[in-house]
Each structure stands twice: as structure tokens, then as C-alpha cells.
Amino acid sequence: PQAVFEPSFLDVVGPLEILGRMLANLERAALMANDLEMVEWILGLALVMPSADFGVYRRRAKVLAGLGRVADAAALWERLAGEARDDDVIAHAAQAARDLRASLN
């Protein structure tokens, strides 16, 4: 499908938005190449972005667990549970951390 050009495509964006887009593109490319080590590294960079949200934590924890780094994935969920302000996110992150820790037993 062809995209219709919109004048808003030319809107100026800041350096953090550009970096966020670059990281998203790199993540997509690494996923397509099935390079989970690279995906994990890229998501680590994405986590220090001010715009990092629940989805970035979730994706990185999933990749860490997929790489066999279950304790690191649990620690990441625990970090989110300690930093989040939303009660639902806190509850989800804490439960995910408990589930991962239980799988280590």
C-alpha cells in the first residue's frame, strides 16, 4: 500500500524521539535476524530512555528468559515493581518476578 504524504511527516522531532525510532528499527532488525543477544542489548539501551514504558521491560524480560537468564529477567521485573507508580503494573511485575523465581527452584 502506498502512503499518502502528510505535511506532518516534516514536523521537527527532538533527538530523543529520533533515538527512540532508531532503537525500534534496530530491535525489529535484530528480531528478524533472530539475534536475541542483540535484541537484549538494544532493549537495555531503550530502558534508559525517558520514554521507556512497561512494554520495554516486558520485551526485555522475555528475551532475557529466552536466553536462559531467568534470574536477570526476574530482577528486571522486580526493578519495574519498585519503580512503577501504577498499581496494576506493580502487581503484574511483582507476580512475573515471583513466577520466574519459582521456575528456578
GIURQUI-V604901 format. One record per residue. N is the residue number from 1. RES is the residue in three letters. SS is DSSP state (~ for helix, > for strand, _ for the rest). PHI is phi in radians with two decimals (NA if undefined). D_LAST is the distance of its C-alpha to the last C-alpha in Angstrom with 1 decimal. Layout:
n=N res=RES ss=SS phi=PHI d_last=D_LAST
n=N res=RES ss=SS phi=PHI d_last=D_LAST
//
This chain:
n=1 res=PRO ss=_ phi=NA d_last=50.3
n=2 res=GLN ss=_ phi=-1.58 d_last=52.4
n=3 res=ALA ss=_ phi=-1.45 d_last=51.5
n=4 res=VAL ss=_ phi=-1.52 d_last=54.4
n=5 res=PHE ss=_ phi=-1.19 d_last=55.1
n=6 res=GLU ss=_ phi=-2.11 d_last=54.7
n=7 res=PRO ss=~ phi=-0.97 d_last=56.2
n=8 res=SER ss=~ phi=-1.14 d_last=52.9
n=9 res=PHE ss=~ phi=-1.08 d_last=51.5
n=10 res=LEU ss=~ phi=-1.69 d_last=53.5
n=11 res=ASP ss=_ phi=-1.04 d_last=52.2
n=12 res=VAL ss=_ phi=-1.28 d_last=51.3
n=13 res=VAL ss=_ phi=-2.12 d_last=47.6
n=14 res=GLY ss=_ phi=-1.44 d_last=46.1
n=15 res=PRO ss=~ phi=-1.11 d_last=44.2
n=16 res=LEU ss=~ phi=-1.20 d_last=40.8
n=17 res=GLU ss=~ phi=-1.18 d_last=41.4
n=18 res=ILE ss=~ phi=-1.08 d_last=42.4
n=19 res=LEU ss=~ phi=-1.08 d_last=39.4
n=20 res=GLY ss=~ phi=-1.04 d_last=37.2
n=21 res=ARG ss=~ phi=-1.15 d_last=39.0
n=22 res=MET ss=~ phi=-1.09 d_last=38.6
n=23 res=LEU ss=~ phi=-1.11 d_last=34.9
n=24 res=ALA ss=~ phi=-1.09 d_last=34.7
n=25 res=ASN ss=~ phi=-1.15 d_last=36.8
n=26 res=LEU ss=~ phi=-1.13 d_last=34.9
n=27 res=GLU ss=~ phi=-1.06 d_last=31.6
n=28 res=ARG ss=~ phi=-1.06 d_last=33.3
n=29 res=ALA ss=~ phi=-1.12 d_last=34.7
n=30 res=ALA ss=~ phi=-1.17 d_last=31.4
n=31 res=LEU ss=~ phi=-1.12 d_last=29.8
n=32 res=MET ss=~ phi=-1.11 d_last=32.8
n=33 res=ALA ss=_ phi=-1.50 d_last=32.4
n=34 res=ASN ss=_ phi=0.99 d_last=28.7
n=35 res=ASP ss=_ phi=-1.76 d_last=28.1
n=36 res=LEU ss=~ phi=-1.16 d_last=24.7
n=37 res=GLU ss=~ phi=-1.08 d_last=24.9
n=38 res=MET ss=~ phi=-1.20 d_last=28.2
n=39 res=VAL ss=~ phi=-1.03 d_last=27.1
n=40 res=GLU ss=~ phi=-1.07 d_last=24.3
n=41 res=TRP ss=~ phi=-1.13 d_last=27.1
n=42 res=ILE ss=~ phi=-1.11 d_last=29.5
n=43 res=LEU ss=~ phi=-1.16 d_last=27.2
n=44 res=GLY ss=~ phi=-1.09 d_last=26.5
n=45 res=LEU ss=~ phi=-1.16 d_last=30.3
n=46 res=ALA ss=~ phi=-1.09 d_last=30.5
n=47 res=LEU ss=~ phi=-1.17 d_last=28.3
n=48 res=VAL ss=_ phi=-1.55 d_last=31.0
n=49 res=MET ss=_ phi=-1.30 d_last=33.6
n=50 res=PRO ss=_ phi=-1.02 d_last=35.0
n=51 res=SER ss=_ phi=-1.52 d_last=34.7
n=52 res=ALA ss=_ phi=-1.03 d_last=30.9
n=53 res=ASP ss=_ phi=-2.16 d_last=29.6
n=54 res=PHE ss=~ phi=-0.93 d_last=26.5
n=55 res=GLY ss=~ phi=-1.07 d_last=26.9
n=56 res=VAL ss=~ phi=-1.17 d_last=26.6
n=57 res=TYR ss=~ phi=-1.05 d_last=23.3
n=58 res=ARG ss=~ phi=-1.06 d_last=22.0
n=59 res=ARG ss=~ phi=-1.12 d_last=23.3
n=60 res=ARG ss=~ phi=-1.18 d_last=22.0
n=61 res=ALA ss=~ phi=-1.07 d_last=18.4
n=62 res=LYS ss=~ phi=-1.11 d_last=18.7
n=63 res=VAL ss=~ phi=-1.16 d_last=20.1
n=64 res=LEU ss=~ phi=-1.01 d_last=17.6
n=65 res=ALA ss=~ phi=-1.10 d_last=14.8
n=66 res=GLY ss=~ phi=-1.12 d_last=17.2
n=67 res=LEU ss=_ phi=-1.50 d_last=17.7
n=68 res=GLY ss=_ phi=1.49 d_last=14.1
n=69 res=ARG ss=_ phi=-1.69 d_last=14.1
n=70 res=VAL ss=~ phi=-1.11 d_last=11.3
n=71 res=ALA ss=~ phi=-1.09 d_last=11.1
n=72 res=ASP ss=~ phi=-1.15 d_last=14.9
n=73 res=ALA ss=~ phi=-1.11 d_last=15.0
n=74 res=ALA ss=~ phi=-1.09 d_last=13.1
n=75 res=ALA ss=~ phi=-1.09 d_last=15.5
n=76 res=LEU ss=~ phi=-1.14 d_last=18.3
n=77 res=TRP ss=~ phi=-1.08 d_last=17.7
n=78 res=GLU ss=~ phi=-1.12 d_last=17.6
n=79 res=ARG ss=~ phi=-1.06 d_last=20.8
n=80 res=LEU ss=~ phi=-1.10 d_last=22.4
n=81 res=ALA ss=~ phi=-1.05 d_last=21.6
n=82 res=GLY ss=~ phi=-1.38 d_last=23.3
n=83 res=GLU ss=~ phi=-1.76 d_last=26.2
n=84 res=ALA ss=_ phi=-1.22 d_last=27.0
n=85 res=ARG ss=_ phi=-1.93 d_last=29.9
n=86 res=ASP ss=_ phi=-1.53 d_last=29.4
n=87 res=ASP ss=~ phi=-1.04 d_last=27.6
n=88 res=ASP ss=~ phi=-1.15 d_last=26.4
n=89 res=VAL ss=~ phi=-1.14 d_last=25.0
n=90 res=ILE ss=~ phi=-1.04 d_last=23.3
n=91 res=ALA ss=~ phi=-1.11 d_last=21.8
n=92 res=HIS ss=~ phi=-1.10 d_last=20.6
n=93 res=ALA ss=~ phi=-1.12 d_last=19.2
n=94 res=ALA ss=~ phi=-1.10 d_last=17.3
n=95 res=GLN ss=~ phi=-1.16 d_last=15.9
n=96 res=ALA ss=~ phi=-1.07 d_last=15.0
n=97 res=ALA ss=~ phi=-1.12 d_last=13.2
n=98 res=ARG ss=~ phi=-1.07 d_last=11.2
n=99 res=ASP ss=~ phi=-1.06 d_last=10.4
n=100 res=LEU ss=~ phi=-1.16 d_last=9.4
n=101 res=ARG ss=~ phi=-1.10 d_last=7.2
n=102 res=ALA ss=~ phi=-1.12 d_last=5.5
n=103 res=SER ss=~ phi=-1.22 d_last=5.5
n=104 res=LEU ss=_ phi=-1.42 d_last=3.8
n=105 res=ASN ss=_ phi=-1.42 d_last=0.0
//
